[in-house]
Amino acid sequence: MILADRLLAFLHDRVGFDVTRWSIVRIATFAVAALVVAGIVVEPRPGQRDDQALATRQVRNVSLAFGDPRGFDPTPKGKNFKVAWIGGSETQAVGPKTRAFIPGLVSERMGRVDGKVVSTDLYYLDAIRLVDEVSALSSALASKPDLVVISLNPVWVLNDLAPQQWDYLDGALARGSLWPPSRWVLAASFLSPGDVGWRVLSAASPPLVGDRFEWGLDLTEQTSTLSFLDVVQTPKSRATGLAALAERRPVDFWASRFASSRPTKDLASIQLNTIEREVVSRSSLNTAALQQMFEMVRTAGVPTYFYVHGINPTVYAQPDARGYVDQLRAQLAAATAGQTTSRVRFDPQGLQDRVPPTKYRDIVHVYDGRNEAAVLSTDLCALLRSTGRQADCEAP
């Protein structure tokens, strides 16, 4: 305090500086001005897209590296017919004969729309959850797509154990949370003051604040070996108790406390247990997220298609599994009642009974994906034609 008083006295004597109630406004004005100037001087640092393994000329994953708060790097619209497709690992088809994104297989079948080549930006994240999809949708709509497609994973769509997986996307979530008030439910539940501050300041100075992730990587690389302490290389001891819990996803802990009717350890059965837990959930948070996505696309006026991915036909043939899926359908129908329009379509029945049986790696991941692509392309072409678009939609 003594140093601060001396500094203020010095500024008063030399430059006539006085502390008033408007001082904070003055400080904020100078800070914003400095950020704007820095944003002009500092060169932009574009992010690196996360995974190009399954990318083709027609589809690419536009997610940035894990932890980058910018989240996504959509391609310029250009002269193509631009599709924004949001989903998780269920959008992949990786098997002995196929290695592709299902959206890419759909693009091949759609051909051209209004004479334009279909080009798909895939907003892909492993283990994507509903609130993550809201964040992705905010970024997708800002890129002005011609069509939006949103995949809803039946394992997680209404599961209150995991409404969000990747909280570093909260800056993107803040982008569209100001208005209307119906969006404040998610904003109050997930956003921190830091998320909102980053969103505002990154708009004022994109190269400096918005690109901080890339600057941080460079700084870490240059300073990671600097230390006044001796570095001792010792093997890491195995965590136990609460430390072990901290290293795992919290959802694993809560899921383990759910008394399922079928204790098991294989992956497909664990996923089925997750669906069982989902249908007994009474949380309204996931419903609010789902309804917000419908409101966002209606407001944007973009033709949009929501769909629920199917589960393994072998698992679905089990009476309990079929019962869970039917309950999930009923809950989705109730959650989305009155949310659809002629341009925003969703069938709570999903793809389950419409796609010919195919082989799955577990309960939700297919090996091939061409059967799903055939049904999806048919639905998308019907939607586009109903809006006056001319779609080829011929099978390759």
LOKE-979445 format. One record per residue (C-alpha): residue number from 1; residue in one letter; x, y, z. Coordinates in pm, 1 decimal. Example, Ala and Ser with C-alpha at 12.3 -4.5 7.8 and 13.67 -1.06 7.14 Angstrom:
! residues 2
(rec 1 'A' (1230.0 -450.0 780.0))
(rec 2 'S' (1367.0 -106.0 714.0))
This chain:
! residues 396
(rec 1 'M' (0.0 0.0 0.0))
(rec 2 'I' (287.2 239.6 80.2))
(rec 3 'L' (439.8 183.2 -263.6))
(rec 4 'A' (101.3 235.0 -428.5))
(rec 5 'D' (50.0 561.0 -237.7))
(rec 6 'R' (394.3 685.7 -340.4))
(rec 7 'L' (327.5 593.6 -703.9))
(rec 8 'L' (-5.4 779.1 -701.2))
(rec 9 'A' (158.3 1081.7 -538.8))
(rec 10 'F' (432.6 1077.7 -802.0))
(rec 11 'L' (177.0 1062.1 -1084.8))
(rec 12 'H' (-23.0 1345.3 -926.3))
(rec 13 'D' (281.6 1571.7 -896.9))
(rec 14 'R' (427.0 1499.3 -1240.7))
(rec 15 'V' (128.7 1448.9 -1471.8))
(rec 16 'G' (-165.5 1569.3 -1266.5))
(rec 17 'F' (-312.3 1222.5 -1218.6))
(rec 18 'D' (-604.1 1206.7 -973.4))
(rec 19 'V' (-782.4 897.8 -841.3))
(rec 20 'T' (-1157.4 925.3 -905.1))
(rec 21 'R' (-1455.8 694.7 -934.1))
(rec 22 'W' (-1387.2 683.9 -1307.3))
(rec 23 'S' (-1034.7 550.0 -1262.4))
(rec 24 'I' (-1143.2 192.0 -1323.4))
(rec 25 'V' (-1309.3 299.8 -1648.7))
(rec 26 'R' (-990.9 475.5 -1754.8))
(rec 27 'I' (-782.1 169.4 -1672.9))
(rec 28 'A' (-1017.6 -55.9 -1868.0))
(rec 29 'T' (-1012.1 182.2 -2165.5))
(rec 30 'F' (-633.0 188.8 -2177.7))
(rec 31 'A' (-620.1 -190.7 -2136.3))
(rec 32 'V' (-860.4 -250.8 -2425.9))
(rec 33 'A' (-676.9 3.8 -2641.6))
(rec 34 'A' (-347.9 -173.8 -2567.7))
(rec 35 'L' (-498.6 -508.7 -2663.5))
(rec 36 'V' (-635.9 -369.0 -2989.4))
(rec 37 'V' (-297.9 -218.3 -3081.6))
(rec 38 'A' (-121.4 -541.4 -2987.4))
(rec 39 'G' (-369.5 -733.7 -3200.3))
(rec 40 'I' (-273.0 -520.2 -3498.8))
(rec 41 'V' (101.1 -555.7 -3440.3))
(rec 42 'V' (122.5 -922.4 -3334.6))
(rec 43 'E' (100.9 -1180.1 -3611.6))
(rec 44 'P' (-188.8 -1431.2 -3592.2))
(rec 45 'R' (-109.7 -1785.6 -3482.2))
(rec 46 'P' (-358.8 -2020.8 -3649.4))
(rec 47 'G' (-420.1 -2348.3 -3469.6))
(rec 48 'Q' (-338.3 -2694.9 -3590.5))
(rec 49 'R' (-629.8 -2921.9 -3671.3))
(rec 50 'D' (-638.3 -3224.4 -3450.9))
(rec 51 'D' (-659.6 -3528.0 -3681.0))
(rec 52 'Q' (-645.6 -3556.6 -4058.0))
(rec 53 'A' (-623.3 -3936.5 -4072.9))
(rec 54 'L' (-967.7 -3986.5 -4230.6))
(rec 55 'A' (-989.5 -3654.7 -4416.7))
(rec 56 'T' (-1071.9 -3642.0 -4788.0))
(rec 57 'R' (-1137.2 -3365.2 -5038.0))
(rec 58 'Q' (-1502.5 -3368.7 -4934.6))
(rec 59 'V' (-1477.1 -3393.1 -4555.3))
(rec 60 'R' (-1228.4 -3289.6 -4290.5))
(rec 61 'N' (-1216.3 -3268.9 -3911.3))
(rec 62 'V' (-1200.2 -2899.1 -3818.6))
(rec 63 'S' (-1140.4 -2952.1 -3444.4))
(rec 64 'L' (-822.9 -2791.0 -3316.0))
(rec 65 'A' (-573.5 -2958.0 -3084.6))
(rec 66 'F' (-700.3 -3073.9 -2747.5))
(rec 67 'G' (-700.4 -2783.4 -2501.9))
(rec 68 'D' (-714.8 -2504.3 -2761.6))
(rec 69 'P' (-996.3 -2274.1 -2639.7))
(rec 70 'R' (-1070.9 -2164.9 -2996.5))
(rec 71 'G' (-1211.0 -2512.8 -3039.2))
(rec 72 'F' (-1256.7 -2532.1 -3414.4))
(rec 73 'D' (-1118.7 -2393.4 -3739.6))
(rec 74 'P' (-1397.3 -2402.7 -4001.2))
(rec 75 'T' (-1302.4 -2374.5 -4365.5))
(rec 76 'P' (-1403.3 -2069.1 -4570.1))
(rec 77 'K' (-1739.7 -2112.3 -4736.1))
(rec 78 'G' (-1610.5 -2061.6 -5089.1))
(rec 79 'K' (-1817.3 -2183.7 -5383.1))
(rec 80 'N' (-1902.7 -2525.5 -5237.6))
(rec 81 'F' (-2224.4 -2634.9 -5071.0))
(rec 82 'K' (-2107.4 -2625.3 -4710.6))
(rec 83 'V' (-2223.3 -2880.9 -4454.0))
(rec 84 'A' (-2144.0 -2852.1 -4082.0))
(rec 85 'W' (-2163.7 -3198.3 -3921.4))
(rec 86 'I' (-2132.6 -3231.5 -3543.2))
(rec 87 'G' (-2065.6 -3562.3 -3371.9))
(rec 88 'G' (-1831.9 -3796.3 -3189.1))
(rec 89 'S' (-1667.3 -4130.0 -3254.9))
(rec 90 'E' (-1997.8 -4276.8 -3377.1))
(rec 91 'T' (-1939.7 -4075.5 -3698.1))
(rec 92 'Q' (-1639.5 -4294.6 -3783.2))
(rec 93 'A' (-1644.3 -4616.9 -3982.5))
(rec 94 'V' (-1320.0 -4803.3 -3922.2))
(rec 95 'G' (-1303.9 -5168.6 -4017.9))
(rec 96 'P' (-1120.6 -5419.2 -4238.5))
(rec 97 'K' (-1260.4 -5268.8 -4561.0))
(rec 98 'T' (-1352.4 -4914.1 -4464.2))
(rec 99 'R' (-1164.6 -4626.3 -4303.7))
(rec 100 'A' (-1378.3 -4315.7 -4337.3))
(rec 101 'F' (-1592.5 -4056.9 -4172.4))
(rec 102 'I' (-1958.5 -4146.2 -4225.5))
(rec 103 'P' (-2022.6 -3780.4 -4324.2))
(rec 104 'G' (-1771.3 -3832.4 -4604.7))
(rec 105 'L' (-1961.2 -4137.5 -4728.4))
(rec 106 'V' (-2279.8 -3929.5 -4718.1))
(rec 107 'S' (-2116.9 -3648.3 -4918.2))
(rec 108 'E' (-2021.3 -3895.5 -5190.9))
(rec 109 'R' (-2382.9 -4005.9 -5221.7))
(rec 110 'M' (-2521.8 -3652.2 -5222.4))
(rec 111 'G' (-2305.4 -3549.6 -5517.0))
(rec 112 'R' (-2388.0 -3186.2 -5591.9))
(rec 113 'V' (-2645.8 -2947.9 -5450.2))
(rec 114 'D' (-2754.1 -2661.0 -5674.1))
(rec 115 'G' (-2462.6 -2755.6 -5895.4))
(rec 116 'K' (-2212.8 -2710.1 -5609.5))
(rec 117 'V' (-1982.0 -2978.5 -5473.8))
(rec 118 'V' (-2075.5 -3085.5 -5119.5))
(rec 119 'S' (-1798.3 -2997.5 -4874.9))
(rec 120 'T' (-1831.1 -3106.9 -4510.0))
(rec 121 'D' (-1666.4 -2959.7 -4202.2))
(rec 122 'L' (-1682.4 -3223.0 -3930.1))
(rec 123 'Y' (-1685.8 -3088.5 -3574.4))
(rec 124 'Y' (-1551.3 -3409.7 -3427.5))
(rec 125 'L' (-1451.7 -3479.2 -3068.7))
(rec 126 'D' (-1391.4 -3811.7 -2900.5))
(rec 127 'A' (-1651.0 -3878.0 -2630.2))
(rec 128 'I' (-1842.3 -3564.3 -2727.6))
(rec 129 'R' (-2129.7 -3478.3 -2494.9))
(rec 130 'L' (-2440.0 -3268.1 -2543.6))
(rec 131 'V' (-2301.0 -2939.3 -2404.8))
(rec 132 'D' (-1986.9 -2990.9 -2616.3))
(rec 133 'E' (-2218.0 -3014.9 -2916.3))
(rec 134 'V' (-2379.7 -2684.0 -2817.1))
(rec 135 'S' (-2030.8 -2526.4 -2818.5))
(rec 136 'A' (-1954.4 -2681.8 -3156.2))
(rec 137 'L' (-2287.2 -2562.9 -3295.6))
(rec 138 'S' (-2209.2 -2206.2 -3190.3))
(rec 139 'S' (-1883.9 -2219.5 -3389.6))
(rec 140 'A' (-2050.9 -2396.8 -3680.7))
(rec 141 'L' (-2329.9 -2140.7 -3719.5))
(rec 142 'A' (-2074.8 -1858.1 -3714.6))
(rec 143 'S' (-1920.6 -2010.7 -4030.0))
(rec 144 'K' (-2251.1 -1968.5 -4221.6))
(rec 145 'P' (-2310.0 -2329.2 -4339.8))
(rec 146 'D' (-2577.4 -2425.7 -4591.8))
(rec 147 'L' (-2679.2 -2733.8 -4391.2))
(rec 148 'V' (-2624.8 -2852.0 -4033.3))
(rec 149 'V' (-2627.4 -3218.7 -3927.8))
(rec 150 'I' (-2606.5 -3319.3 -3559.7))
(rec 151 'S' (-2543.8 -3674.0 -3440.6))
(rec 152 'L' (-2686.9 -3769.6 -3101.7))
(rec 153 'N' (-2508.3 -4061.8 -2938.8))
(rec 154 'P' (-2772.3 -4280.8 -2767.9))
(rec 155 'V' (-2531.5 -4364.4 -2484.6))
(rec 156 'W' (-2487.0 -4002.7 -2375.5))
(rec 157 'V' (-2760.4 -3782.5 -2523.2))
(rec 158 'L' (-2970.3 -3751.9 -2204.6))
(rec 159 'N' (-2725.5 -3891.3 -1950.6))
(rec 160 'D' (-2693.9 -3660.3 -1651.3))
(rec 161 'L' (-2364.3 -3821.6 -1546.5))
(rec 162 'A' (-2181.7 -3648.5 -1828.9))
(rec 163 'P' (-2352.1 -3346.3 -1987.7))
(rec 164 'Q' (-2007.7 -3208.2 -2078.4))
(rec 165 'Q' (-1670.9 -3366.8 -2150.1))
(rec 166 'W' (-1443.9 -3088.8 -2282.2))
(rec 167 'D' (-1469.4 -2772.2 -2070.5))
(rec 168 'Y' (-1193.4 -2594.6 -2264.4))
(rec 169 'L' (-1469.7 -2523.7 -2520.9))
(rec 170 'D' (-1654.4 -2298.0 -2276.6))
(rec 171 'G' (-1519.5 -1991.9 -2457.2))
(rec 172 'A' (-1702.0 -2110.0 -2768.4))
(rec 173 'L' (-2009.9 -2177.5 -2554.9))
(rec 174 'A' (-1995.9 -1818.0 -2430.4))
(rec 175 'R' (-2008.5 -1694.3 -2790.9))
(rec 176 'G' (-2383.2 -1746.5 -2824.5))
(rec 177 'S' (-2498.1 -1737.0 -2461.4))
(rec 178 'L' (-2589.0 -1369.3 -2429.0))
(rec 179 'W' (-2935.4 -1379.6 -2584.0))
(rec 180 'P' (-3210.6 -1502.0 -2567.2))
(rec 181 'P' (-3255.6 -1563.3 -2193.1))
(rec 182 'S' (-3335.8 -1932.0 -2254.1))
(rec 183 'R' (-2961.7 -1980.4 -2313.7))
(rec 184 'W' (-2871.9 -1853.3 -1968.0))
(rec 185 'V' (-2943.2 -2194.7 -1812.3))
(rec 186 'L' (-2631.8 -2349.3 -1969.4))
(rec 187 'A' (-2432.5 -2028.8 -1929.6))
(rec 188 'A' (-2499.2 -2019.5 -1553.4))
(rec 189 'S' (-2425.7 -2391.0 -1521.2))
(rec 190 'F' (-2097.0 -2410.8 -1712.1))
(rec 191 'L' (-1940.2 -2070.0 -1779.4))
(rec 192 'S' (-1693.1 -1901.1 -1547.0))
(rec 193 'P' (-1600.1 -1530.5 -1551.5))
(rec 194 'G' (-1273.2 -1635.7 -1714.8))
(rec 195 'D' (-1458.6 -1799.8 -2004.5))
(rec 196 'V' (-1661.1 -1484.6 -2067.3))
(rec 197 'G' (-1353.1 -1264.8 -2027.4))
(rec 198 'W' (-1155.6 -1472.0 -2277.2))
(rec 199 'R' (-1442.6 -1450.9 -2525.3))
(rec 200 'V' (-1461.0 -1070.3 -2496.1))
(rec 201 'L' (-1086.9 -1004.0 -2495.4))
(rec 202 'S' (-1017.0 -1247.2 -2779.4))
(rec 203 'A' (-1265.0 -1051.2 -2989.2))
(rec 204 'A' (-1073.9 -731.1 -2908.7))
(rec 205 'S' (-733.9 -886.6 -2979.3))
(rec 206 'P' (-757.5 -1218.2 -3166.4))
(rec 207 'P' (-382.1 -1266.6 -3231.7))
(rec 208 'L' (-279.5 -1193.3 -2873.3))
(rec 209 'V' (-562.5 -1333.7 -2657.9))
(rec 210 'G' (-746.6 -1559.1 -2902.2))
(rec 211 'D' (-427.7 -1734.2 -3010.8))
(rec 212 'R' (-286.7 -1769.1 -2658.9))
(rec 213 'F' (-281.8 -2149.0 -2687.1))
(rec 214 'E' (-19.9 -2140.8 -2962.9))
(rec 215 'W' (181.1 -1875.5 -2778.6))
(rec 216 'G' (165.2 -2090.3 -2466.5))
(rec 217 'L' (300.6 -2394.1 -2652.6))
(rec 218 'D' (597.6 -2193.5 -2776.8))
(rec 219 'L' (668.9 -2048.1 -2434.3))
(rec 220 'T' (644.9 -2390.1 -2270.1))
(rec 221 'E' (885.1 -2539.6 -2522.4))
(rec 222 'Q' (1140.0 -2265.3 -2456.0))
(rec 223 'T' (1113.6 -2261.3 -2077.3))
(rec 224 'S' (1022.5 -2617.3 -1977.4))
(rec 225 'T' (1385.8 -2705.9 -1898.7))
(rec 226 'L' (1453.4 -2393.6 -1692.4))
(rec 227 'S' (1463.4 -2461.9 -1319.5))
(rec 228 'F' (1659.6 -2363.0 -1012.2))
(rec 229 'L' (1606.0 -2711.7 -874.2))
(rec 230 'D' (1776.1 -3037.2 -957.7))
(rec 231 'V' (1550.4 -3258.6 -1167.3))
(rec 232 'V' (1530.1 -3609.1 -1021.3))
(rec 233 'Q' (1404.0 -3880.3 -1254.2))
(rec 234 'T' (1212.5 -4136.7 -1051.2))
(rec 235 'P' (940.9 -4378.6 -1159.1))
(rec 236 'K' (593.5 -4252.9 -1086.6))
(rec 237 'S' (426.5 -4444.1 -807.8))
(rec 238 'R' (89.1 -4599.2 -871.7))
(rec 239 'A' (-192.8 -4379.2 -745.4))
(rec 240 'T' (-432.7 -4521.0 -491.4))
(rec 241 'G' (-748.6 -4406.4 -316.6))
(rec 242 'L' (-864.7 -4054.0 -394.7))
(rec 243 'A' (-555.3 -3988.6 -607.2))
(rec 244 'A' (-654.6 -4273.1 -835.5))
(rec 245 'L' (-1005.7 -4131.6 -854.8))
(rec 246 'A' (-865.6 -3790.3 -952.0))
(rec 247 'E' (-685.4 -3944.8 -1248.8))
(rec 248 'R' (-1004.7 -4093.6 -1388.0))
(rec 249 'R' (-1301.5 -3925.7 -1545.8))
(rec 250 'P' (-1556.3 -3841.0 -1273.4))
(rec 251 'V' (-1822.3 -4013.2 -1482.1))
(rec 252 'D' (-1645.0 -4345.0 -1419.5))
(rec 253 'F' (-1683.1 -4294.1 -1045.6))
(rec 254 'W' (-2053.2 -4211.2 -1056.1))
(rec 255 'A' (-2128.1 -4482.2 -1310.7))
(rec 256 'S' (-1959.7 -4735.9 -1083.9))
(rec 257 'R' (-2198.8 -4634.2 -804.3))
(rec 258 'F' (-2503.1 -4710.4 -1018.6))
(rec 259 'A' (-2640.2 -5054.1 -932.9))
(rec 260 'S' (-2698.1 -5195.8 -1279.7))
(rec 261 'S' (-2914.5 -5499.7 -1333.7))
(rec 262 'R' (-2624.7 -5667.6 -1521.0))
(rec 263 'P' (-2280.5 -5633.0 -1357.5))
(rec 264 'T' (-2021.1 -5689.4 -1629.3))
(rec 265 'K' (-1681.6 -5577.5 -1754.0))
(rec 266 'D' (-1696.7 -5603.2 -2134.5))
(rec 267 'L' (-1724.9 -5272.2 -2321.5))
(rec 268 'A' (-2056.9 -5330.6 -2498.9))
(rec 269 'S' (-2231.0 -5428.5 -2175.2))
(rec 270 'I' (-2080.5 -5133.3 -1989.2))
(rec 271 'Q' (-2219.9 -4904.9 -2260.9))
(rec 272 'L' (-2559.0 -5073.0 -2229.2))
(rec 273 'N' (-2546.4 -5016.6 -1853.3))
(rec 274 'T' (-2482.5 -4648.6 -1928.8))
(rec 275 'I' (-2800.6 -4635.8 -2137.8))
(rec 276 'E' (-2985.5 -4806.0 -1852.4))
(rec 277 'R' (-2859.1 -4533.2 -1618.4))
(rec 278 'E' (-2958.0 -4270.6 -1875.8))
(rec 279 'V' (-3324.4 -4366.0 -1899.9))
(rec 280 'V' (-3372.9 -4345.4 -1522.2))
(rec 281 'S' (-3221.4 -3996.4 -1509.9))
(rec 282 'R' (-3457.7 -3713.7 -1423.4))
(rec 283 'S' (-3215.9 -3424.4 -1475.2))
(rec 284 'S' (-3339.9 -3139.6 -1693.7))
(rec 285 'L' (-2991.2 -3011.8 -1784.8))
(rec 286 'N' (-2944.6 -3229.3 -2092.0))
(rec 287 'T' (-3297.0 -3146.1 -2204.6))
(rec 288 'A' (-3213.4 -2775.5 -2175.4))
(rec 289 'A' (-2899.3 -2828.0 -2386.7))
(rec 290 'L' (-3093.0 -3020.4 -2650.7))
(rec 291 'Q' (-3366.1 -2757.4 -2668.7))
(rec 292 'Q' (-3106.6 -2481.1 -2692.4))
(rec 293 'M' (-2958.1 -2644.9 -3002.8))
(rec 294 'F' (-3300.1 -2654.8 -3165.4))
(rec 295 'E' (-3355.9 -2288.3 -3077.4))
(rec 296 'M' (-3014.1 -2192.0 -3218.6))
(rec 297 'V' (-3071.7 -2349.9 -3559.3))
(rec 298 'R' (-3427.1 -2216.3 -3582.0))
(rec 299 'T' (-3297.1 -1866.7 -3511.1))
(rec 300 'A' (-3018.2 -1907.9 -3767.7))
(rec 301 'G' (-3267.1 -2029.4 -4029.7))
(rec 302 'V' (-3032.3 -2304.6 -4150.3))
(rec 303 'P' (-3179.5 -2637.8 -4267.3))
(rec 304 'T' (-3085.8 -2881.3 -3990.4))
(rec 305 'Y' (-3112.7 -3254.3 -3941.0))
(rec 306 'F' (-3078.8 -3420.1 -3599.5))
(rec 307 'Y' (-3047.7 -3797.2 -3579.0))
(rec 308 'V' (-2987.2 -4066.1 -3317.4))
(rec 309 'H' (-2721.8 -4319.2 -3409.1))
(rec 310 'G' (-2823.2 -4684.0 -3382.2))
(rec 311 'I' (-2680.1 -4944.6 -3146.4))
(rec 312 'N' (-2544.2 -5289.2 -3220.9))
(rec 313 'P' (-2830.8 -5502.6 -3363.0))
(rec 314 'T' (-2714.2 -5799.3 -3155.6))
(rec 315 'V' (-2747.5 -5593.8 -2837.9))
(rec 316 'Y' (-3071.5 -5432.9 -2958.3))
(rec 317 'A' (-3223.3 -5780.1 -2998.9))
(rec 318 'Q' (-3205.7 -5825.0 -2622.1))
(rec 319 'P' (-3543.7 -5741.0 -2460.8))
(rec 320 'D' (-3388.1 -5514.6 -2197.8))
(rec 321 'A' (-3187.1 -5320.2 -2455.3))
(rec 322 'R' (-3489.0 -5272.8 -2680.4))
(rec 323 'G' (-3683.5 -5150.6 -2377.9))
(rec 324 'Y' (-3414.4 -4896.7 -2289.8))
(rec 325 'V' (-3403.9 -4766.2 -2647.9))
(rec 326 'D' (-3782.9 -4732.4 -2651.8))
(rec 327 'Q' (-3771.7 -4535.5 -2324.4))
(rec 328 'L' (-3498.7 -4312.5 -2465.9))
(rec 329 'R' (-3709.3 -4249.0 -2776.2))
(rec 330 'A' (-4003.6 -4146.9 -2561.1))
(rec 331 'Q' (-3787.6 -3910.4 -2355.3))
(rec 332 'L' (-3638.0 -3753.0 -2668.6))
(rec 333 'A' (-3984.8 -3710.1 -2818.5))
(rec 334 'A' (-4100.3 -3531.7 -2502.9))
(rec 335 'A' (-3786.0 -3314.9 -2485.2))
(rec 336 'T' (-3816.3 -3200.5 -2847.5))
(rec 337 'A' (-4193.9 -3159.3 -2869.6))
(rec 338 'G' (-4269.8 -2839.2 -3060.8))
(rec 339 'Q' (-3901.8 -2781.7 -3143.2))
(rec 340 'T' (-3901.7 -2894.5 -3507.6))
(rec 341 'T' (-4011.0 -2707.3 -3820.1))
(rec 342 'S' (-4019.1 -2782.2 -4190.9))
(rec 343 'R' (-3649.8 -2683.1 -4200.5))
(rec 344 'V' (-3544.6 -2841.8 -3870.5))
(rec 345 'R' (-3606.9 -3214.6 -3864.1))
(rec 346 'F' (-3567.4 -3482.3 -3600.1))
(rec 347 'D' (-3712.2 -3830.8 -3573.6))
(rec 348 'P' (-3678.3 -3964.2 -3216.7))
(rec 349 'Q' (-3698.7 -4317.2 -3357.7))
(rec 350 'G' (-3346.4 -4268.9 -3489.9))
(rec 351 'L' (-3163.5 -4487.1 -3740.0))
(rec 352 'Q' (-3209.0 -4807.1 -3539.2))
(rec 353 'D' (-3487.0 -4981.1 -3733.3))
(rec 354 'R' (-3410.2 -4815.7 -4067.1))
(rec 355 'V' (-3050.1 -4925.1 -4124.3))
(rec 356 'P' (-2988.1 -5283.6 -4241.8))
(rec 357 'P' (-2795.8 -5486.4 -3980.6))
(rec 358 'T' (-2419.6 -5441.5 -3993.9))
(rec 359 'K' (-2120.9 -5535.3 -3778.4))
(rec 360 'Y' (-2023.6 -5321.9 -3479.0))
(rec 361 'R' (-1699.9 -5299.8 -3280.7))
(rec 362 'D' (-1901.5 -5251.8 -2961.6))
(rec 363 'I' (-2246.1 -5106.3 -2898.7))
(rec 364 'V' (-2223.1 -4781.8 -3103.6))
(rec 365 'H' (-1921.2 -4799.7 -3339.7))
(rec 366 'V' (-1968.3 -4956.1 -3683.2))
(rec 367 'Y' (-1703.6 -5118.9 -3900.0))
(rec 368 'D' (-1841.4 -5015.8 -4239.6))
(rec 369 'G' (-2082.5 -4720.9 -4227.9))
(rec 370 'R' (-2220.3 -4744.4 -4581.4))
(rec 371 'N' (-2562.9 -4861.3 -4464.9))
(rec 372 'E' (-2587.9 -4560.6 -4232.9))
(rec 373 'A' (-2466.9 -4331.0 -4512.0))
(rec 374 'A' (-2739.4 -4456.0 -4746.7))
(rec 375 'V' (-3019.2 -4375.2 -4500.8))
(rec 376 'L' (-2868.5 -4041.7 -4395.1))
(rec 377 'S' (-2813.0 -3922.0 -4752.3))
(rec 378 'T' (-3174.3 -4008.5 -4841.4))
(rec 379 'D' (-3306.3 -3806.4 -4545.7))
(rec 380 'L' (-3076.9 -3510.8 -4613.0))
(rec 381 'C' (-3167.2 -3497.0 -4980.4))
(rec 382 'A' (-3537.2 -3503.6 -4892.1))
(rec 383 'L' (-3483.8 -3213.9 -4649.8))
(rec 384 'L' (-3291.4 -3010.7 -4907.1))
(rec 385 'R' (-3546.8 -3069.5 -5181.1))
(rec 386 'S' (-3825.3 -2960.3 -4946.5))
(rec 387 'T' (-3645.5 -2626.6 -4904.1))
(rec 388 'G' (-3618.0 -2573.2 -5280.4))
(rec 389 'R' (-3264.1 -2704.8 -5327.4))
(rec 390 'Q' (-3166.8 -2916.8 -5626.8))
(rec 391 'A' (-2978.9 -3219.9 -5495.5))
(rec 392 'D' (-2831.4 -3495.5 -5713.7))
(rec 393 'C' (-2825.2 -3758.0 -5439.4))
(rec 394 'E' (-2705.4 -4046.5 -5650.8))
(rec 395 'A' (-2535.2 -4348.3 -5497.9))
(rec 396 'P' (-2164.0 -4366.4 -5592.0))
